[in-house]
Amino acid sequence: MNERIGPRGLRGPGGMACAGTLLFDNSLSILNRTGAYHIAKDLTREFVPARAGIRYWRLGSFAPEGLVRKIVARLMMLEINWLRDREIFLIRDKVDERGIRLFLDPLYVLRSRLTDNDIVLCHDVGPLTHGDLYDERTCTNYRLAYEKIRRVGPGVVFVSNFSANNFGILFGSGFRFLKTIPLYLRTELFDGPAKAAPGVEGPFFLTVGAFETRKNQVAALKAYRDGGFHGQGVGYVLCGARGDGYAEIAKLAGTVPGVRLMGYVPDAQLRWLYGNAEAFVLPSLLEGFGMPALEAAYMGLLPIVSTGSALAEAVGGVCFQVQPDSPAAIAQAMGTALSRSAAEKVQTNRLLRDIASAATKVWFLQQWRELLAAAAIPGKM
């Protein structure tokens, strides 16, 4: 192995910092099991232990699971809520002043040392820009975390230019570096046979995503209702996990003929839904990265999404963009999607598949390798 010894310790090929010099703070995974968890899992799997150490809150390299994880998550949040950004009882680690910590979520800088050498992965700044979608404690904690980040000025990595731009508006550019590394598509979902979803017949629109207020399914349901699509023989299928907005969504859906709320859908049925829908509808109020739109694009399904959003960015603008607070605008886009010719559908299908196919894990991890290698070299970034 062609290793080099430099001012920051032992480095592997290409200047990559090795374990002891680079530490991943993966406290995120104790609490979070959403898409951010899978990204953190893939990053740590790539770099730990050969090139980096890892830390789960105060547990060191021990990754809790099951009931233990839930207990630890509660204790961790009690500490964050109580001590917040106070300097007392900060977590000790083995990274010296010249080493690098990579925080996989901004929240966890609160209970750790933070230097301008460190790196923070930012999925979005929603608790600051869309406080009405979060509880007050979450907003307070993230506000303090981002203030600590602003004060110290570490490197910050974003999952979309949308998130990077919002961050820049709030905090400016006084950081070691600001870089966007878009997420990749987990194509395992689409590998395998498709199976027709029971009871779904004829043309239909599709929404996939947790039933949450921020996903804005209420506006999409109103658009479907007001557009009279049921009378045209077109249905509307929504599937996803129950979130904090489910009660309102379910109540409205129960009053609109042609709507089906399917909850959790097995992968085989989800493949069939993606492959047979007329368009994908998600006028979300907030997304750090447009993964739902990218998944639809991989199946060649036209997304109808919020204008100027991370969803639109993820598919390179090959979508219908709508004002999320306007059911009339959403309904118009749905109608236009239905009226497309066969040739238009084929062309859009091809464009979307090409865009989605380029968002690979290989490319994503290579971007991180290059970033971490450069960050380990004094004066490089």
C-alpha positions as CSV (number, residue, x, y, z in Angstrom):
1,M,0.0,0.0,0.0
2,N,1.4,3.4,-0.9
3,E,0.8,5.3,2.4
4,R,2.0,8.8,3.2
5,I,2.8,10.3,6.5
6,G,1.8,14.0,6.7
7,P,1.0,16.7,9.3
8,R,-2.3,15.1,10.1
9,G,-1.1,11.6,10.6
10,L,-1.3,8.4,8.6
11,R,-3.1,8.5,5.2
12,G,-4.0,5.9,2.7
13,P,-4.0,6.0,-1.1
14,G,-5.0,9.4,-2.5
15,G,-4.5,11.2,0.9
16,M,-7.5,9.6,2.6
17,A,-7.4,10.0,6.3
18,C,-7.2,6.7,8.2
19,A,-9.0,5.6,11.4
20,G,-8.0,7.8,14.3
21,T,-7.7,10.9,12.2
22,L,-11.2,10.8,10.7
23,L,-14.2,10.1,13.0
24,F,-17.8,9.6,11.8
25,D,-20.3,10.8,14.4
26,N,-23.3,8.6,13.5
27,S,-25.5,9.5,16.5
28,L,-28.1,10.1,13.8
29,S,-28.6,6.3,13.5
30,I,-29.6,5.9,17.1
31,L,-32.8,7.9,16.5
32,N,-33.4,8.1,12.8
33,R,-34.6,5.3,10.6
34,T,-35.6,7.3,7.5
35,G,-33.7,7.9,4.3
36,A,-31.0,9.8,6.2
37,Y,-30.3,6.6,8.1
38,H,-29.6,4.6,5.0
39,I,-27.3,7.2,3.6
40,A,-25.4,7.2,6.9
41,K,-25.3,3.4,6.8
42,D,-23.8,3.3,3.3
43,L,-21.2,6.0,4.1
44,T,-20.0,4.3,7.2
45,R,-20.0,0.9,5.5
46,E,-17.6,2.4,2.9
47,F,-15.2,4.2,5.2
48,V,-15.4,2.4,8.6
49,P,-13.2,0.9,10.0
50,A,-10.5,0.9,7.3
51,R,-10.3,4.6,6.8
52,A,-12.2,6.1,9.7
53,G,-13.4,5.5,13.2
54,I,-17.1,5.8,14.3
55,R,-19.0,7.1,17.3
56,Y,-22.6,6.6,18.4
57,W,-23.3,9.3,20.9
58,R,-21.5,8.2,24.1
59,L,-21.4,4.6,23.2
60,G,-18.2,4.7,21.2
61,S,-18.3,2.3,18.3
62,F,-21.1,0.2,19.7
63,A,-24.2,0.5,17.5
64,P,-27.3,-0.2,19.6
65,E,-30.3,-2.0,18.0
66,G,-33.8,-3.1,19.1
67,L,-35.0,-2.1,22.5
68,V,-31.6,-1.0,23.6
69,R,-31.5,1.5,20.7
70,K,-34.9,3.0,21.7
71,I,-33.7,3.4,25.3
72,V,-30.5,5.0,24.2
73,A,-32.3,7.3,21.8
74,R,-34.5,8.6,24.6
75,L,-31.5,9.2,26.9
76,M,-29.6,10.9,24.1
77,M,-32.5,13.3,23.4
78,L,-32.9,14.0,27.1
79,E,-29.3,15.1,27.2
80,I,-29.6,17.2,24.1
81,N,-32.8,18.8,25.4
82,W,-31.3,19.5,28.8
83,L,-27.7,20.6,28.0
84,R,-28.1,21.7,24.4
85,D,-25.0,23.7,23.4
86,R,-23.4,24.1,26.8
87,E,-19.7,23.4,27.0
88,I,-20.0,21.1,30.1
89,F,-19.9,17.3,29.7
90,L,-19.1,17.4,26.0
91,I,-18.4,14.0,24.4
92,R,-14.7,13.1,24.4
93,D,-13.2,11.4,21.4
94,K,-9.8,10.4,20.1
95,V,-9.6,12.9,17.3
96,D,-7.0,15.5,18.1
97,E,-7.2,19.2,17.1
98,R,-5.9,18.4,13.6
99,G,-8.3,15.5,13.0
100,I,-11.7,15.6,11.3
101,R,-15.1,14.7,12.6
102,L,-17.8,14.1,10.1
103,F,-21.2,14.7,11.7
104,L,-24.0,13.0,9.7
105,D,-26.6,15.4,11.0
106,P,-26.2,19.0,12.3
107,L,-28.1,18.2,15.6
108,Y,-25.3,16.2,17.1
109,V,-22.7,19.0,17.0
110,L,-24.5,20.2,20.2
111,R,-22.9,17.7,22.5
112,S,-19.5,17.5,20.8
113,R,-16.4,19.5,20.2
114,L,-16.6,21.3,16.9
115,T,-13.7,22.8,15.0
116,D,-13.4,24.5,11.6
117,N,-11.6,21.3,10.6
118,D,-14.7,19.3,10.9
119,I,-17.5,18.5,8.4
120,V,-21.2,18.6,8.8
121,L,-23.7,16.8,6.5
122,C,-26.8,18.9,6.1
123,H,-30.0,17.4,4.6
124,D,-32.1,20.5,5.0
125,V,-32.7,23.6,7.2
126,G,-36.4,22.8,7.5
127,P,-36.6,23.5,11.3
128,L,-35.4,27.0,10.6
129,T,-37.3,27.8,7.3
130,H,-40.5,25.8,8.0
131,G,-40.9,25.9,11.7
132,D,-44.6,25.3,11.5
133,L,-43.9,21.8,10.3
134,Y,-41.9,20.9,13.4
135,D,-42.4,21.0,17.2
136,E,-41.0,23.9,19.1
137,R,-38.2,21.8,20.8
138,T,-36.9,20.5,17.5
139,C,-36.8,24.0,16.1
140,T,-34.9,25.3,19.2
141,N,-32.4,22.5,19.1
142,Y,-31.6,22.9,15.4
143,R,-31.4,26.6,15.7
144,L,-28.8,26.3,18.4
145,A,-26.9,23.6,16.4
146,Y,-26.8,25.8,13.3
147,E,-25.7,28.8,15.4
148,K,-22.8,26.7,16.7
149,I,-21.9,25.7,13.1
150,R,-22.1,29.3,12.0
151,R,-19.9,30.4,14.8
152,V,-17.2,27.8,14.2
153,G,-17.3,27.7,10.4
154,P,-16.6,24.0,9.6
155,G,-17.0,22.5,6.1
156,V,-20.6,21.8,5.3
157,V,-21.9,19.3,2.7
158,F,-25.4,19.4,1.3
159,V,-27.6,16.8,-0.4
160,S,-29.0,19.3,-2.9
161,N,-28.4,22.8,-4.2
162,F,-31.9,23.7,-2.8
163,S,-30.7,23.0,0.7
164,A,-27.4,24.7,0.1
165,N,-29.1,27.9,-1.2
166,N,-31.4,28.1,1.8
167,F,-28.4,27.6,4.1
168,G,-26.5,30.4,2.4
169,I,-29.4,32.8,2.7
170,L,-29.5,32.1,6.5
171,F,-25.8,31.9,7.3
172,G,-23.7,33.3,4.4
173,S,-20.5,31.7,3.1
174,G,-18.0,32.1,6.0
175,F,-17.2,28.4,6.3
176,R,-14.2,26.2,5.5
177,F,-16.1,25.0,2.4
178,L,-19.7,24.6,1.2
179,K,-20.2,21.6,-1.2
180,T,-23.2,19.8,-2.6
181,I,-23.0,16.0,-3.1
182,P,-26.5,14.9,-4.3
183,L,-27.8,11.6,-3.1
184,Y,-28.1,8.5,-5.1
185,L,-31.0,6.2,-6.0
186,R,-31.3,2.9,-4.2
187,T,-32.3,0.8,-7.2
188,E,-32.9,-2.4,-5.1
189,L,-36.5,-1.3,-4.8
190,F,-37.0,-1.7,-8.5
191,D,-35.2,-5.0,-9.0
192,G,-37.6,-7.9,-9.1
193,P,-41.0,-8.9,-10.4
194,A,-44.0,-6.5,-10.4
195,K,-47.4,-7.6,-9.0
196,A,-50.7,-5.7,-9.7
197,A,-52.0,-3.9,-6.7
198,P,-55.4,-5.4,-5.7
199,G,-58.4,-3.2,-6.6
200,V,-56.5,-0.7,-8.7
201,E,-57.9,-0.6,-12.2
202,G,-57.8,1.8,-15.1
203,P,-55.6,4.9,-15.3
204,F,-54.6,6.5,-12.0
205,F,-52.3,9.1,-10.4
206,L,-49.8,8.0,-7.8
207,T,-48.4,9.6,-4.6
208,V,-45.7,7.7,-2.6
209,G,-44.6,9.1,0.7
210,A,-45.3,9.2,4.4
211,F,-48.7,10.8,5.2
212,E,-47.3,14.0,6.7
213,T,-48.3,17.6,6.7
214,R,-45.1,18.6,4.9
215,K,-45.8,16.2,2.0
216,N,-48.9,18.2,1.2
217,Q,-51.2,15.4,0.2
218,V,-54.2,17.5,1.3
219,A,-53.6,20.0,-1.6
220,A,-53.1,17.1,-4.0
221,L,-56.4,15.5,-3.0
222,K,-58.2,18.8,-3.4
223,A,-56.7,19.1,-6.9
224,Y,-57.9,15.6,-7.8
225,R,-61.3,16.3,-6.5
226,D,-61.7,19.8,-8.0
227,G,-60.3,18.6,-11.3
228,G,-63.1,16.1,-11.7
229,F,-60.8,13.3,-12.6
230,H,-62.9,10.6,-11.0
231,G,-65.7,11.5,-13.5
232,Q,-63.1,10.9,-16.3
233,G,-62.4,7.4,-15.1
234,V,-59.1,8.3,-13.5
235,G,-58.3,7.2,-9.9
236,Y,-55.8,8.4,-7.4
237,V,-53.6,6.0,-5.3
238,L,-51.7,7.2,-2.3
239,C,-49.4,4.9,-0.3
240,G,-46.9,5.4,2.6
241,A,-46.4,5.2,6.3
242,R,-48.7,7.0,8.7
243,G,-47.2,10.3,9.8
244,D,-48.3,13.4,11.8
245,G,-50.7,14.5,9.1
246,Y,-52.5,11.2,8.5
247,A,-55.8,12.0,10.3
248,E,-56.5,15.1,8.2
249,I,-55.4,13.3,5.0
250,A,-57.6,10.3,5.7
251,K,-60.6,12.4,6.6
252,L,-60.4,14.3,3.3
253,A,-59.7,11.2,1.2
254,G,-62.8,9.5,2.6
255,T,-64.9,12.2,1.0
256,V,-63.4,12.0,-2.5
257,P,-64.6,9.3,-4.8
258,G,-61.8,7.5,-6.7
259,V,-59.2,7.8,-4.0
260,R,-57.4,4.9,-2.4
261,L,-55.2,5.1,0.6
262,M,-53.1,2.0,0.6
263,G,-50.6,2.5,3.5
264,Y,-47.6,0.2,3.3
265,V,-47.3,-1.5,-0.1
266,P,-45.0,-4.5,-0.8
267,D,-42.2,-3.8,-3.2
268,A,-43.6,-5.9,-5.9
269,Q,-46.9,-3.9,-5.8
270,L,-45.0,-0.7,-5.6
271,R,-43.1,-1.5,-8.8
272,W,-46.4,-2.2,-10.5
273,L,-47.9,1.1,-9.3
274,Y,-44.8,3.1,-10.5
275,G,-44.9,1.3,-13.8
276,N,-48.6,1.8,-14.5
277,A,-49.5,5.3,-13.1
278,E,-50.2,8.3,-15.4
279,A,-48.1,10.7,-13.3
280,F,-46.5,11.0,-9.9
281,V,-47.9,13.8,-7.7
282,L,-46.1,15.3,-4.8
283,P,-46.4,19.1,-4.3
284,S,-44.4,18.8,-1.1
285,L,-43.8,21.8,1.2
286,L,-40.3,20.7,2.1
287,E,-37.8,18.2,0.9
288,G,-34.1,18.2,1.5
289,F,-33.5,16.0,-1.5
290,G,-36.0,14.9,-4.2
291,M,-35.7,11.1,-3.7
292,P,-39.5,10.4,-4.3
293,A,-39.3,12.2,-7.6
294,L,-36.0,10.5,-8.5
295,E,-37.6,7.1,-7.8
296,A,-40.5,8.0,-10.1
297,A,-38.1,9.1,-12.8
298,Y,-36.2,5.8,-12.6
299,M,-39.5,4.2,-13.7
300,G,-40.1,6.8,-16.4
301,L,-43.0,8.3,-14.5
302,L,-43.6,12.0,-14.9
303,P,-43.4,13.9,-11.6
304,I,-45.7,16.8,-10.7
305,V,-43.8,18.6,-7.9
306,S,-43.4,21.9,-6.1
307,T,-41.8,24.7,-8.2
308,G,-38.2,25.4,-7.5
309,S,-37.9,22.5,-5.0
310,A,-35.4,19.8,-4.3
311,L,-37.8,17.5,-6.1
312,A,-37.6,19.4,-9.3
313,E,-33.8,19.7,-8.9
314,A,-33.4,15.9,-8.5
315,V,-34.9,15.2,-11.9
316,G,-33.1,18.0,-13.7
317,G,-36.3,20.0,-14.2
318,V,-37.9,17.2,-16.3
319,C,-41.2,17.5,-14.5
320,F,-44.3,19.7,-14.1
321,Q,-43.7,22.3,-11.5
322,V,-46.6,23.7,-9.5
323,Q,-47.3,26.1,-6.7
324,P,-47.8,23.8,-3.7
325,D,-50.5,26.0,-2.1
326,S,-52.6,26.1,-5.3
327,P,-54.9,23.0,-5.8
328,A,-56.0,24.7,-9.1
329,A,-52.4,24.7,-10.4
330,I,-51.9,21.1,-9.3
331,A,-55.1,20.0,-11.0
332,Q,-54.1,21.8,-14.2
333,A,-50.8,19.9,-14.3
334,M,-52.6,16.6,-13.7
335,G,-54.9,17.3,-16.6
336,T,-52.0,18.2,-18.9
337,A,-50.2,15.0,-17.8
338,L,-53.2,13.0,-18.9
339,S,-53.5,14.7,-22.2
340,R,-50.0,13.9,-23.4
341,S,-49.5,12.0,-26.6
342,A,-47.9,8.6,-26.7
343,A,-44.8,10.1,-28.4
344,E,-44.5,12.7,-25.6
345,K,-44.8,10.0,-22.9
346,V,-42.1,8.0,-24.6
347,Q,-39.7,10.9,-24.9
348,T,-40.2,12.0,-21.3
349,N,-39.9,8.5,-20.1
350,R,-36.5,8.2,-21.8
351,L,-35.2,11.5,-20.4
352,L,-36.3,10.7,-16.9
353,R,-34.7,7.2,-16.9
354,D,-31.4,8.7,-18.2
355,I,-31.4,11.3,-15.4
356,A,-32.2,8.8,-12.6
357,S,-29.8,6.2,-13.9
358,A,-26.9,8.6,-13.5
359,A,-27.6,9.0,-9.8
360,T,-25.5,6.0,-8.7
361,K,-24.0,5.0,-5.4
362,V,-20.7,4.5,-7.1
363,W,-20.6,8.2,-8.1
364,F,-21.9,9.3,-4.7
365,L,-19.2,7.5,-2.8
366,Q,-16.5,8.7,-5.2
367,Q,-17.5,12.3,-4.5
368,W,-17.1,11.6,-0.8
369,R,-13.8,9.9,-1.2
370,E,-12.4,12.9,-3.1
371,L,-13.8,15.4,-0.5
372,L,-12.4,13.5,2.5
373,A,-9.1,13.1,0.8
374,A,-8.8,16.8,0.0
375,A,-10.1,17.8,3.5
376,A,-7.3,15.7,5.1
377,I,-4.5,17.8,3.4
378,P,-3.7,21.1,5.1
379,G,-4.5,24.1,3.0
380,K,-6.3,22.0,0.3
381,M,-9.8,23.3,1.1
